[in-house]
Amino acid sequence: MNDINPVSYGKLIGKVESLEHKVESLEADIKELLELANKSKGGLWTGMMIASSIGGFIGYFMHLLSGK
């Protein structure tokens, strides 16, 4: 049971600490991406509303000008 090499064990601890740091960094990046996606979703719907309104007005005025 005493076959544990202290050097290998130290390397393993270093790798685990490095991976923990990377995971924390990834979690922060994912949260930032989620916030960005939520902001862009609101912008998309605003853009769709504006485009639909402009299209509706153009269609209404074309209908009036065509005399139908």
Buried (B, 14 or more C-beta within 10 A) or exposed (E): EEEEEEEEEEEEEEEEEEEEEEEEEEEEEEEEEEEEEEEEEEEEEEEEEEEEEEEEEEEEEEEEEEEE
